[in-house]
């Protein structure tokens, strides 16, 4: 909303004496309208975002404005109280934001082959001329824009991220410091406009928040009311910082591409690179969460999921500006949203599970130990029939239920055996053998739902096989073992795997897989 529109809106509110605000992200910062009295909230808010958004009402307007009102359709009172508590009485900064960070980011930007000082001076000469036109400003930016878009895609993403860091940092510091270096101000204006002009394919693009709420899908019901009491205590804020680089790792992006392909196949969509980048940004935020990482390393998969579900809701809210289409699809289509969350969870736990900590937890519905993949320890001989079948049975059951982790090289009581006992020449040979028996016994598509990794625990090698929820039923057929026409169907029940009879399996498949969008 531009300044003219804001002024017109304010006049309309004053004329009609309707002092209401329907919240969009654009109102979270920099919106100052004393007339506002009532706010309607229909989105999840948390942390600083909740404080910034609801505080739009905290402007005084004597003599008539004596109270404010918030009608919240999405948040619990306890969540809002938790968000405001640290800032209620005293808010301390843990340390000052270092102004030298500006020069650090300035140096990183100059390292890209995009612009020289002459480009900035040319732009500034046009920009700071009162009678200059928008076309003239864009023409001054054109050479830098062309060079930026000729860089490899990952460098484009990084460069655009560094521009955003500089703009954000300068805007913050300029409110509390007086800079004598005019080059910083010129670069700020140059970076602000250049970032808007860049069309990095698949990168986060600035968009207006779309207000297309389908009111027919809402039911109004008051769940609570009254004032939220806050405890008087100081809070602490961390200083503003920057990132050295922007973007996701190649391995993570490859996994996200598989997620996009599976979503397109299952829901008949046409999600592309932009959505993959958005998922990558969501994973970056989840990966950076220290509390979530600590939970994933030591807890059972079920308990990790409880923490993850809370964290991922906040991450989903953060994409409303960058990819509103994906945000709306996740929030409006429950089946699609659940599949996205399941996939992000599976991707997260794959890289945050530690074998040594899992062994301490003991077996559970989502964790099982197997001493070997193919070696019969009692008879001290290779047994590709019963021993391998037992491992595949556990994997199939995890895939058919809620996912889980199979630890190969660990006895039922947690004793370390090591995959060395399978007497394959190397870890690489072991992993290839595992992949082959999974394909043989469970099918090629099941092989895409597991992610085996080796870890060293007390000098022995353990294989952690992370199994995600399969999008389709998985049946086990194995040489020398009797099975039905399609194979045996296993699920997890407590700390074990059980085979369902044909009728029970058919009913389970109908309910379980239809719920997650499979046909």
C-alpha positions in Angstrom: 0.0 0.0 0.0 1.6 3.3 -1.0 1.4 6.6 1.0 -1.5 8.0 -1.0 -3.6 4.9 -0.5 -2.7 4.8 3.3 -3.9 8.4 3.6 -7.1 7.7 1.8 -7.7 4.7 3.9 -7.1 6.7 7.1 -9.6 9.4 5.9 -12.2 6.7 5.2 -11.7 5.2 8.7 -12.1 8.7 10.3 -15.1 9.6 8.2 -17.0 6.4 8.9 -15.6 6.0 12.5 -14.8 2.3 11.5 -11.4 1.7 13.1 -10.7 -1.8 11.9 -7.7 -3.5 10.4 -7.6 -6.9 8.7 -4.0 -8.1 9.1 -1.6 -8.7 6.2 2.2 -9.0 6.5 2.7 -5.6 5.0 1.2 -4.1 8.3 3.7 -5.8 10.6 6.3 -3.1 10.4 6.2 0.6 9.5 2.4 1.1 9.6 1.5 3.9 12.0 -2.2 4.8 12.1 -3.5 6.1 15.5 -7.2 5.6 14.4 -6.9 1.8 14.5 -9.0 0.3 17.2 -10.0 -3.3 16.2 -7.9 -5.9 14.5 -9.0 -9.2 12.9 -6.4 -11.9 12.8 -6.7 -14.9 10.6 -3.2 -16.3 10.4 -0.7 -17.8 12.8 1.5 -15.3 14.6 4.5 -16.0 16.8 7.6 -14.3 18.4 8.5 -10.8 17.2 5.9 -11.0 14.3 3.1 -11.3 16.8 4.4 -8.3 18.8 4.9 -6.2 15.7 1.5 -7.0 14.2 -0.7 -6.6 17.3 1.2 -3.5 18.4 -0.2 -1.6 15.3 -3.2 -0.9 17.7 -1.0 0.7 20.4 -1.1 4.3 19.0 -2.9 6.8 21.2 -5.7 9.0 19.9 -7.2 11.2 22.5 -9.9 11.8 23.6 -12.1 9.0 22.2 -9.7 6.0 21.9 -9.5 4.4 25.3 -9.2 0.7 24.5 -8.4 -1.7 21.7 -9.8 -5.0 20.6 -8.3 -8.0 18.8 -10.5 -10.7 17.2 -8.2 -13.7 16.7 -9.3 -16.6 14.6 -6.0 -18.5 14.5 -4.0 -18.2 17.7 -4.3 -19.4 21.3 -4.1 -16.8 24.1 -1.2 -18.7 25.6 0.8 -18.4 22.4 0.3 -14.6 22.2 1.2 -14.3 25.9 4.4 -16.2 25.3 5.3 -13.9 22.4 4.8 -10.7 24.3 6.3 -11.8 27.6 10.0 -11.1 26.8 9.2 -7.5 25.8 6.7 -6.5 28.3 8.7 -4.5 30.8 12.4 -4.3 29.8 14.0 -5.6 26.6 17.8 -5.8 26.6 20.0 -6.3 23.6 22.5 -9.1 24.2 25.1 -7.2 22.3 25.2 -4.2 19.9 24.8 -4.6 16.2 28.2 -4.0 14.7 28.1 -1.2 12.1 31.1 -2.7 10.5 28.9 -5.5 9.2 27.8 -3.0 6.5 31.3 -2.8 5.2 31.6 -6.6 5.3 28.5 -7.0 3.1 29.6 -4.2 0.9 32.9 -6.1 0.3 31.0 -9.4 -0.5 28.8 -7.6 -3.0 31.8 -5.9 -4.7 33.3 -9.4 -5.2 30.5 -10.3 -7.6 31.1 -9.3 -11.3 28.0 -7.3 -11.4 28.8 -3.6 -10.9 31.6 -1.1 -10.4 31.6 2.2 -8.5 30.9 3.9 -11.7 27.6 2.0 -12.0 26.6 3.2 -8.5 27.6 6.8 -9.3 25.6 6.8 -12.5 22.6 5.4 -10.8 22.9 7.9 -7.9 23.2 10.9 -10.2 19.8 9.9 -11.8 18.1 8.7 -8.6 18.9 11.8 -6.6 17.8 14.2 -9.4 14.3 15.4 -8.4 13.0 15.4 -12.0 14.3 11.9 -13.0 11.8 9.4 -14.3 11.3 5.7 -13.5 12.5 4.8 -17.0 15.7 6.7 -16.4 16.3 4.9 -13.1 15.8 1.5 -14.7 18.1 2.4 -17.6 20.8 3.3 -15.1 20.4 -0.2 -13.5 20.2 -2.1 -16.8 24.0 -2.9 -17.2 24.2 -4.3 -13.6 21.0 -6.2 -14.1 22.3 -7.8 -17.3 25.6 -8.9 -15.7 23.8 -10.3 -12.6 21.5 -12.4 -14.7 24.4 -13.8 -16.7 25.9 -15.4 -13.6 25.3 -19.1 -12.7 22.0 -19.5 -10.9 23.5 -20.3 -7.5 25.6 -17.1 -7.7 22.5 -15.1 -8.6 20.7 -16.5 -5.5 23.7 -15.7 -3.3 24.1 -12.2 -4.8 20.4 -11.3 -4.4 20.6 -12.6 -0.8 23.5 -10.3 0.0 21.7 -7.4 -1.5 18.8 -8.1 0.8 21.2 -8.3 3.8 22.7 -5.0 3.0 19.4 -3.2 2.5 18.0 -4.7 5.7 21.1 -3.8 7.8 21.5 -0.3 6.4 17.8 0.5 7.0 18.1 -0.7 10.6 21.4 1.1 11.4 20.5 4.4 9.7 17.7 4.8 12.3 20.2 4.9 15.2 23.4 6.1 13.6 24.5 9.0 11.5 26.7 7.8 8.7 29.3 10.2 7.2 30.1 7.8 4.4 27.9 8.9 1.5 28.9 5.8 -0.5 26.9 3.6 1.9 23.7 5.6 1.2 24.3 5.5 -2.5 24.9 1.7 -2.4 21.7 1.3 -0.3 19.5 3.0 -2.9 21.3 1.2 -5.7 20.9 -2.2 -4.0 17.2 -1.6 -3.1 16.3 -0.9 -6.7 18.5 -3.5 -8.2 17.1 -6.3 -6.0 13.6 -5.5 -7.3 14.8 -5.6 -10.9 16.5 -9.0 -10.7 14.5 -11.9 -12.0 16.4 -14.8 -10.5 14.5 -17.9 -11.8 13.2 -19.8 -8.8 14.5 -17.4 -6.2 12.3 -15.6 -3.6 10.5 -12.8 -5.4 8.8 -9.8 -3.7 5.0 -10.1 -4.1 2.0 -8.2 -2.8 0.1 -10.1 -0.2 -3.1 -11.4 -1.9 -6.2 -10.9 0.0 -8.4 -13.6 -1.5 -10.0 -15.2 1.6 -12.8 -17.7 0.9 -15.2 -16.7 3.7 -17.5 -19.7 3.0 -14.9 -22.1 4.4 -14.9 -20.4 7.9 -17.1 -21.0 10.9 -17.1 -18.4 13.6 -16.9 -19.7 17.1 -15.6 -17.8 20.2 -13.0 -20.0 21.9 -11.8 -17.5 24.6 -11.9 -13.8 25.5 -10.5 -11.3 28.0 -7.1 -9.7 28.7 -3.8 -11.5 28.6 -1.8 -11.0 31.7 2.0 -10.6 31.3 4.7 -11.3 33.8 7.1 -8.4 34.5 10.6 -9.5 33.5 13.3 -8.4 31.1 13.8 -10.0 27.7 16.9 -10.3 25.5 17.2 -9.7 21.8 20.1 -10.8 19.6 21.8 -8.2 17.3 21.2 -8.0 13.6 23.6 -10.2 11.6 24.2 -11.4 8.1 24.9 -14.7 6.2 28.2 -15.5 4.5 26.3 -17.2 1.7 22.8 -17.9 0.6 21.2 -21.0 -0.9 20.8 -24.8 -0.2 23.3 -27.6 -0.6 23.3 -29.7 -3.8 22.3 -32.8 -1.8 19.4 -31.0 -0.2 18.2 -29.5 -3.4 18.3 -33.0 -5.1 16.1 -34.4 -2.3 13.7 -31.4 -2.7 13.5 -32.1 -6.4 12.3 -35.6 -5.6 9.7 -34.1 -3.3 8.5 -31.7 -6.0 8.3 -34.6 -8.5 6.3 -36.8 -6.1 3.9 -34.0 -5.3 3.3 -33.3 -9.0 2.6 -36.9 -9.6 0.4 -37.5 -6.7 -1.7 -34.3 -6.9 -1.6 -33.6 -10.6 0.2 -30.3 -10.1 2.9 -28.4 -12.0 5.1 -27.2 -9.2 8.5 -26.0 -10.4 11.9 -24.5 -9.5 10.3 -21.6 -7.6 8.5 -24.1 -5.2 11.7 -26.1 -4.8 13.6 -23.0 -3.7 10.8 -22.2 -1.3 11.0 -25.7 0.2 14.8 -25.3 0.4 14.4 -22.0 2.4 11.9 -23.8 4.7 14.4 -26.6 5.3 17.2 -24.0 6.0 15.1 -22.5 8.8 14.3 -25.9 10.2 17.9 -27.0 10.0 19.0 -23.8 11.9 16.7 -24.5 14.8 18.9 -25.6 17.7 16.1 -26.9 19.9 14.7 -29.0 17.1 18.1 -30.5 16.3 18.6 -31.4 20.0 15.3 -33.1 20.0 16.0 -35.0 16.8 19.3 -36.4 18.1 18.1 -38.0 21.3 14.3 -38.6 21.1 12.1 -41.2 19.6 10.7 -40.3 16.2 7.3 -39.8 17.7 8.5 -37.2 20.2 10.6 -35.5 17.5 7.5 -35.2 15.4 5.6 -33.4 18.2 8.3 -30.7 18.3 8.7 -30.6 14.5 4.9 -30.0 14.0 5.1 -26.9 16.1 8.2 -25.6 14.3 7.0 -26.3 10.8 3.8 -24.3 11.3 5.9 -21.2 12.0 8.0 -21.8 9.0 4.9 -22.2 6.8 3.7 -18.8 7.9 7.0 -17.2 6.8 6.5 -18.1 3.1 3.3 -16.1 2.8 5.2 -13.2 1.1 7.6 -15.2 -1.0 5.3 -17.9 -2.4 1.7 -17.2 -1.6 0.5 -19.9 -4.0 2.3 -22.6 -2.1 1.3 -21.2 1.2 -2.4 -21.1 0.3 -2.3 -24.6 -1.1 -0.7 -25.9 2.1 -3.2 -24.2 4.3 -6.3 -24.7 2.2 -5.8 -28.3 1.1 -5.4 -30.4 4.2 -4.2 -33.6 2.4 -1.6 -31.6 0.4 -0.5 -29.8 3.6 -0.1 -33.1 5.5 2.0 -34.7 2.7 4.3 -31.6 2.6 4.8 -31.7 6.4 5.5 -35.5 6.3 8.0 -35.1 3.5 9.8 -32.2 5.2 9.9 -34.2 8.4 11.4 -37.3 6.7 14.0 -35.1 5.0 14.8 -33.4 8.3 15.3 -36.5 10.4 17.5 -38.1 7.8 20.2 -35.6 8.5 19.7 -35.1 12.3 19.6 -38.7 13.7 22.6 -40.0 15.7 23.0 -43.7 16.0 24.7 -43.6 19.4 21.8 -41.5 20.9 19.2 -43.7 19.3 20.7 -46.9 20.8 20.3 -45.4 24.2 16.5 -44.9 23.6 15.8 -48.6 22.9 13.4 -50.1 20.4 10.0 -48.5 19.9 7.3 -48.2 17.3 9.6 -46.1 15.1 13.0 -47.6 16.0 14.2 -51.2 15.6 17.6 -52.9 15.9 19.0 -55.8 13.8 22.3 -57.4 14.5 23.1 -58.1 10.8 21.7 -57.8 7.3 22.6 -61.3 6.1 24.8 -63.2 8.7 23.3 -65.8 11.1 25.3 -65.2 14.3 24.1 -68.3 16.0 25.2 -70.6 13.2 28.0 -68.4 12.1 27.1 -68.5 8.5 25.5 -66.4 5.7 21.7 -66.6 5.7 20.2 -64.5 2.9 16.8 -66.0 3.6 15.6 -65.6 7.2 18.1 -62.9 8.4 17.6 -60.7 5.4 13.8 -61.3 5.4 13.7 -60.0 9.0 15.4 -56.7 8.1 13.2 -56.2 5.0 10.1 -56.9 7.2 11.0 -54.0 9.5 11.7 -51.7 6.6 8.3 -52.6 4.9 6.5 -52.1 8.2 8.0 -48.6 8.7 7.1 -47.6 5.2 3.5 -48.7 5.6 3.0 -47.0 8.9 4.6 -43.7 10.1 8.2 -44.2 9.0 11.0 -45.1 11.3 14.7 -45.9 11.7 16.3 -49.4 11.4 19.7 -49.7 12.9 21.7 -52.5 11.3 24.7 -53.7 13.4 23.0 -53.4 16.7 21.6 -56.3 18.8 18.1 -56.2 20.3 19.5 -55.3 23.7 21.5 -52.4 22.2 24.8 -54.2 22.1 27.1 -53.1 19.3 27.8 -55.7 16.6 28.8 -53.6 13.6 28.0 -54.2 10.0 31.5 -55.8 9.7 29.9 -59.1 10.8 28.1 -59.3 7.5 31.5 -59.9 5.9 31.1 -57.7 2.9 34.4 -56.3 1.7 33.6 -52.6 2.5 30.9 -50.2 3.6 30.3 -49.4 0.0 29.7 -53.0 -0.8 27.3 -53.3 2.2 25.3 -50.3 1.0 25.0 -51.6 -2.5 23.9 -55.0 -1.2 21.3 -53.3 1.0 19.9 -51.3 -1.9 19.7 -54.5 -4.0 17.9 -56.6 -1.5 15.4 -53.7 -0.9 14.7 -53.5 -4.6 14.4 -57.3 -4.9 12.1 -57.7 -1.9 10.1 -54.5 -1.8 10.3 -53.0 -5.2 12.1 -50.1 -6.9 9.8 -47.4 -5.6 10.2 -48.6 -2.0 14.0 -48.0 -2.5 13.4 -44.3 -3.0 11.7 -44.1 0.4 14.8 -45.1 2.4 18.0 -43.3 3.1 20.7 -45.5 4.6 23.8 -43.9 6.2 26.8 -45.4 8.1 28.0 -43.9 11.4 30.8 -45.0 13.7 29.8 -45.8 17.3 32.5 -46.8 19.7 34.8 -48.0 16.9 32.1 -50.1 15.1 30.1 -49.2 12.0 26.3 -49.0 12.3 24.0 -48.4 9.4 21.1 -46.1 10.1 18.3 -46.8 7.6 15.8 -43.9 7.8 12.5 -44.9 6.3 9.8 -42.3 5.4 6.1 -42.9 5.0 5.5 -44.6 1.7 3.0 -42.9 -0.6 1.8 -46.3 -1.7 1.4 -49.8 -0.1 4.6 -51.8 0.1 4.4 -55.6 0.0 7.3 -58.0 0.8 8.1 -61.0 -1.3 11.3 -62.9 -0.6 13.0 -66.0 -2.0 12.0 -69.2 -0.2 9.4 -67.5 2.0 5.7 -68.2 1.5 3.6 -65.1 0.7 0.3 -64.1 -0.9 -0.1 -63.3 -4.6 1.1 -59.7 -4.0 3.4 -60.5 -1.1 3.0 -60.0 2.6 1.8 -56.7 4.1 3.5 -55.6 7.3 2.8 -52.7 9.7 4.3 -51.5 13.0 2.6 -52.4 16.2 4.5 -51.2 19.3 8.2 -52.1 19.0 7.6 -54.9 16.5 6.4 -55.6 12.9 3.2 -57.6 12.3 1.8 -59.2 9.1 -1.8 -58.2 8.5 -4.3 -60.8 7.1 -5.6 -60.1 3.6 -8.9 -58.5 4.7 -7.3 -56.4 7.4 -4.6 -55.3 5.0 -7.1 -54.3 2.4 -9.0 -52.1 4.9 -5.9 -50.6 6.3 -4.6 -49.7 2.8 -8.0 -48.1 2.0 -8.0 -45.8 5.0 -4.3 -45.2 5.5 -3.3 -44.4 1.9 -6.4 -42.5 0.9 -5.8 -40.1 3.7 -2.5 -39.0 2.3 -3.7 -38.5 -1.2 -2.7 -41.8 -2.8 -5.2 -43.4 -5.2 
